[in-house]
Amino acid sequence: MVNYKELETIQKSRLSVRQLLNAPIDFVALTGDVGMDNYIEDKYLYRPQLPLAGFFELFIFNRLQIFGNTELFYLNSLSEDKRIERIKSFCEFPVPCVLITNGQTLDENLLEIFKTNNTTVLSTSLETAKLTYIINEYLDDHFSIQTTVHGSFIDVYGVGILFVGKSGIGKSEIALDLVERGHRLVADDIVMLTKKRESTLMGTGTNLVQHFMEIRGLGIIDVRQMFGIRSIRFQKRLEIVVELEDWSEKGEYTRTGLEESRVEMLGVDIMHVILPIFPGKNITVIAEVIALNYLLKTYGYNASRVFSDKLSEQIKMKSMGTPDHSDRIIDYFQGDNE
């Protein structure tokens, strides 16, 4: 069994202001190209209300600074000389970037102070709350911990299943069979996983491999070109890890499913299924059943629990001497003329 706690991880430590322009927000650079190569080294935002009032003791200057209505209305309430003094004091710190919301701007003399101190000022028409939500999502994704896993990642009935196992065990062939049955390939061979927030893992492929797939004995195929746009996805949430291994008489495999196995990947608990394989076993159909069973559990129906409860009820009835009428589902066979 793979030890997923020891996966090699990657985590970006900074983001340039120029890269920030790739966020899904229409920014207007009020300071032109000034400060575009500044780096943001923290994924959290900061609203500098106290620093603008002159209190800098707890000023976290290396974050993105948000100037919303509160900050701008406060600045406008000051005299011009006081306003300039506060902005000069603010710019004594190496602030990477200021984001102004609600389509507002700053006086030209204040913008000149930011330019002189190499601080970028961007403006957007978005309200502060909406900007905060979008930027938080963007920064969380950029600074999230990531890893790569060798396997095949498929969307089966809307459930993200990652097939892992030793090289040559048949992961790509299973993925190809699922695609042929109408399911969608996310990535094959190299799967990149990113931790979103605290409880979600998102998976995607690499720029090089994309939706190409290697089938041993055949070569490289392009799944998107062969099966169409409906056969692929660019991203999917990881919900189940299916570990393929050669069947062994000494292996211990679950028979009832009452105890659900889980693995920890990047600090997130993921459902884990060990699936023994041997010639003639239809792994594709079993993969579909794994996905459908997961959906049933998600919507509150656990077949293992239901069967266990029925079994316990039968044992209880026998212990009480109650006649057992459970040999057949029905008491009387009607005619069948089909």
N, C-alpha and C positions, 0 to 999 in steps of 0.2 A: 504494500500500500504506500502510495506517495505521501511524503510528509509535506503538506502544503504550508505549514508554518515556517518552513525554511526556504521559501521561494525568494529568489533574488529580486529586490525591489528597486524601483526608480522613482525619484521625486524631484521635480523642478524646484529650484530655490529662488528664482526671481522671474520677473516679467517686465519687459521694456514698455514704455508708454506707447511706442509705435505699434507694438503687438496688441496693445489694448484696443487700438482702432479696429481690430478684427472682430471685436465683440458685436453682437447683433443690435447695435445702437447707432443712430445717426448723430455723430459728434461734429461740432464746429470748433476748429482750433482757433481760439481767440488770440493766442500768442504765436501763431504761425508754426514754424518748425522748431521753435525754441523748446529744449528739454525733451525732445522725442526719444533720445537715447538714455533718459533717466530710467532707473530700475525700481520697480515695486517689489518689495521683499516680504510682504505680508498679505495673506488672502482676506484679511478683515478690513472693513471700512472705518473711517473716523469722521465724526462731525465736530469740527473744532470750535464749539461755542465758547468754552472757557478760554482757550488761547486767544480768540478774537477779543475777549474781554480783558486780556492782559495777564491771565494766569497760565503759565507754561510749565508748572511743576510736573504734571503728568501727561504732557503733550507727546503723543505717539506719532511722530512726524513722518515715519517711513511708510505709512499707509496712504491709500488714496483718500484725499480729503473731499468731503461733500459739503458744498455750499448750497443749502436749500433756502426756502423762504425765511426761515428763522434767522439764519446767519446773515442773509442779505438785508433783511429788514433792520436787523441790529446795526449793521454797518451804515446803512442809510440814515439811521437815527443820530449818528455822530456828526460832528462838524467835519469839514473837509480835512483840516489839519490833523484831527484825531484819527480820522479814517486812514490817512496816509501813514501815521505813526504806527497804528496797529498792524497794518499790512507789512510795513518794513520789519517790525518785530517778528511777525509771523514768518517772513521769508529769510530770517537769519538762520532758520533751521533748513536742512537740505530736503525740503518737501518735493517729492517726485512729480506730483500732479494734483491739480484741483479740478473737481467736476462741479459744474454749475447746472442746476436743474431748472425746470419750468420755462425754458427758453430765455432766461434772463442773461444779463451781461454785467460787466464792470466798467467803471469809468476808465478812460484811456490812461489817465495818470496812474491808476492802480495797476493796470495791465503792464505798464512800463516797468513798474517795480518787480513784477513777476518775471518779466523778460530779463531784466538786469541780473536777477538771481537764478536764472536758468530753470525756472519752474513752469511747467506746461499748465495752461488753463484751457479746459474743454467745456463746451456748453452743449446741452441737449434740451429738447422740448419736453422730455419725459418728466412726470412728477417725481418727487424725491422717493416715494415709496416704491414706485415701479422701477425706477433706475436702480435702487438698492437691491431689489429682488433679482433683476437681470444680471447686474454686475457681480453679486454674490455667487450666482450660479456659475458665471464665467470664471471667476477667480477660484472657486472651489474645484472646478474641473482642471484648471491649469496647475494648481498646486497639489492635486490629489496624488496619493501614492499609487504606483502602477507596477505591474509585473507582466511577464509573458509566460504562457503555458503551451506545451506541445500537445495539440489535440485538434478535434473538429468541433465547431460550435454551430448548432442548428436551432432554428426556431421551429418547434414541433407543436402545432395547435396553439401557438402563442406562448409556449413555455420554452425558456432558454435552456437547452441541454448541452453540456460540454462532455464530449466523449474523450476519455484519456486512456492510456495503456501503453504497453511497450511498442516500440517501432515494429511495423509489419503485422500488427494484430488485426488490422482491418478497419481502422477508424474512418479513413477516407471513403472506403467502399460502403460503409454503413451510411455515411453522410450523403453519398451519391444516390443510394437507394431511397433515402428519405426525400431528397430533392425530386427524384423521379415520381414519387408518390404525392407531390404537391407541397412539400414543406420547403423551408427557406434556409439557405446557407448564409451564415454570418461570416465565418472564417474557417479556413482549413490550414493545418500544419502549425502555424504560429498564431496564437490567440492572445491579443493584448487586453488585459483586464485593468480597469480603473475603479478605485473605490470612490463612490459618490456618497456624500454625507457620511453617516456612520453605519448604515445597514444595507447598502446596495452596492453590488458589483456590476459594472457595465462592461461588455465585451465587444471587441471589434477586430478587424484584420489589420494588416500592414499595407503601406502604400505599394510595396513591391509585389506582394502576393495577391492582394485584393481578393477576387473571387476565382482565381485560378486554383486548380486542384491536380495533384499528382496521383495517378492510378497506376500501381505497379503492374508492369506487363503491357500497359497501354501508353503511358506518358502523361503529358500535361494537357488538361482540357480547360476551357473557359466556360464555367457554369452559366454565367450571365448570357453569353452569346448562344450557348447551346439550348438552354431552357427558358430564356427570356427574363425580363425584369422582375416578374413575379416570383422567381426562384431565389432571390437574394435579399439580404438586409445588410445595412451598413453598421447597425448597432443593435444590441439586445441585452436586456437584463439577464444575468446568470441566476438560474434558480435551482438547477440540479446538475450534479457531477456524476456521470456514469463511468465507473472504472471497469474497463474490460480486462479480463484475465483468462488464461487457459483453464478449462475445467480440471479440477483435481479431486480425487476421491477423498483426500484428506482436508479439502477446503471446507470452511464453515460458512454456509450461505443461509440467509434468512428464509424461513418457510412460511411464516405467518404475516410478517410485516408489522407486528404490534410494536416493536421497538425500532424507531426510525433512526438510522445512522446519519450523522452529520460531520462535516469537516469544516475547519476554520481556514479561510483564505483571506489574507490581508485584514484579519480581525473580524471578518463577517462569517457567520455560521451559514453553511449551504447544505442542502439535502444531498446525501451521498448514497449511491447505489453501487454495490459490487456485483457485476454481471458475469457469471462464468459462461464461456462460449466453447462450442465444439462444432464440428462439421454437421450441417443440416439444421442447426438451430436458427430460427428466423429472428435475428436481432432487431430488424427493422420494425416488425410488428410489436415486439416487446417494448421497443423505444416509444412507440405510439401509445401503448398501454401505460407506460410509466408517466407520460405527459398527461393522459386523461385521468389517471388515478390521482396525480398531483392536483389537477383542477377540481376533482371531486372533494379532496381533502380541504382545498382552499375554500370551497363553498359549503363545508360543514359535514360532508359525508365521508366516513372512514370505514371502508369495507371490512378491514381486519377487526375493528372494534365491534361492528355489527355482528359479524360471524362469531366472535368471541362471546358476545352477550347471548346469542342464540344457543351456543354450546353450553354456556353456564346455566341457562334456563332449563335445557334438557337434562343436565346432570342433577339439577335441583328437583325436577319433576320425578326422576327415577328414584332419588333418595327418599322421596315422600310416598312412593308407591303408586304414583299416578300413571294410568295406562299410557303407553307410548304409541302415538298414532303418526309418527313422523317418518315412517319408512318411505312413503310416497308423498309427493307434493299434493296430489289430488286423491280424493277418496273413490271416485268413480270415473272410468274412461268412457267418454262419449264416442259415438261413431266418427270416423274420419274418412270422408269420401273424396278428399283432394287427390 
